[in-house]
């Protein structure tokens, strides 16, 4: 039969084994805790990636809207400049026709010539 001393040796052996297992588990990290940490990290990483993607899409949308607005402004300015050039040309033509009529001369340009000048 087992004596008291044998029982104490077995208890000390079991306690030592548990202590070694605990030290081993702590040194490598508890696998279940690591698994839970990785699962939490995956959720955080997916969330941050989705937020970054949403922010990038918003930035692109804002940049597109800004570029469209700038294009509209430039187009409006170009149309205004074109209209001003047409008005200036029209004024110059009328001024030239007035000078010719004051000198009793006629302009040899026809309406078709005038249209060609306006288009070019």
DAVENNOR-V493894 format. One record per residue. SS is DSSP state (helix for helix, strand for strand, loop for the rest). Layout:
ss=SS
ss=SS
//
This chain:
ss=loop
ss=loop
ss=loop
ss=helix
ss=helix
ss=helix
ss=helix
ss=helix
ss=helix
ss=helix
ss=helix
ss=helix
ss=helix
ss=helix
ss=helix
ss=helix
ss=helix
ss=helix
ss=helix
ss=helix
ss=helix
ss=helix
ss=helix
ss=helix
ss=helix
ss=helix
ss=helix
ss=helix
ss=loop
ss=loop
ss=helix
ss=helix
ss=helix
ss=helix
ss=helix
ss=helix
ss=helix
ss=helix
ss=helix
ss=helix
ss=helix
ss=helix
ss=helix
ss=helix
ss=helix
ss=helix
ss=helix
ss=helix
ss=helix
ss=helix
ss=helix
ss=helix
ss=helix
ss=helix
ss=helix
ss=helix
ss=helix
ss=helix
ss=helix
ss=helix
ss=helix
ss=helix
ss=helix
ss=helix
ss=helix
ss=helix
ss=helix
ss=helix
ss=helix
ss=helix
ss=helix
ss=helix
ss=helix
ss=helix
ss=helix
ss=helix
ss=helix
ss=helix
ss=helix
ss=helix
ss=helix
ss=helix
ss=helix
ss=helix
ss=helix
ss=helix
ss=helix
ss=helix
ss=helix
ss=helix
ss=helix
ss=helix
ss=helix
ss=helix
ss=helix
ss=helix
ss=helix
ss=helix
ss=helix
ss=helix
ss=helix
ss=helix
ss=loop
ss=loop
ss=loop
ss=loop
ss=loop
ss=loop
ss=loop
ss=loop
ss=helix
ss=helix
ss=helix
ss=helix
ss=helix
ss=helix
ss=helix
ss=helix
ss=helix
ss=loop
//
